[in-house]
């Protein structure tokens, strides 16, 4: 099977250099927060290529986890009230 050759994007280079997370925290923060497609693409790049700890990505996943847990708690609260 042949491997598909694709051009590298600047974001991939920045992630490997360890500076993409900092740029997202400061210069591109608003765009990252407001553009879901961009955020998903960047998060995938950060997961695959970042050599540094990325607090933006950690915060994003913690926020998603909190949303999921809150939904779970709200859903089970109704069930627990019925059971009591």
NORURCOR-V355136 format. One record per run of one state. SS is the DSSP state (@ for helix, = for strand, . for the rest). FROM is the first residue (numbers start at 1). LEN is the number of residues. If there is no record, write none. Layout:
ss=SS from=FROM len=LEN
ss=SS from=FROM len=LEN
This chain:
ss=. from=1 len=9
ss=@ from=10 len=8
ss=. from=18 len=2
ss=@ from=20 len=7
ss=. from=27 len=2
ss=@ from=29 len=6
ss=. from=35 len=1
ss=@ from=36 len=14
ss=. from=50 len=5
ss=@ from=55 len=29
ss=. from=84 len=1
